[in-house]
Amino acid sequence: MTTFPQGMTVKLYNNLQNDGINAVYTLVWLLLLFTLPLPAFCLLPGRARR
């Protein structure tokens, strides 16, 4: 079996399809932890300039 590099979203999808929902909880929380604050950090400097 050949393995290919995977981004986090592809890894989540593959694990969900192969192993079920219990296998992806950790990856989902890591994804949310790192991606949800990003829009806030992008918007904060713009609000400070007004």
Buried (B, 14 or more C-beta within 10 A) or exposed (E): EEEEEEEEEEBBEEBBEEEEEEBBEEBBEEBEEEEEEEEEEEEEEEEEEE
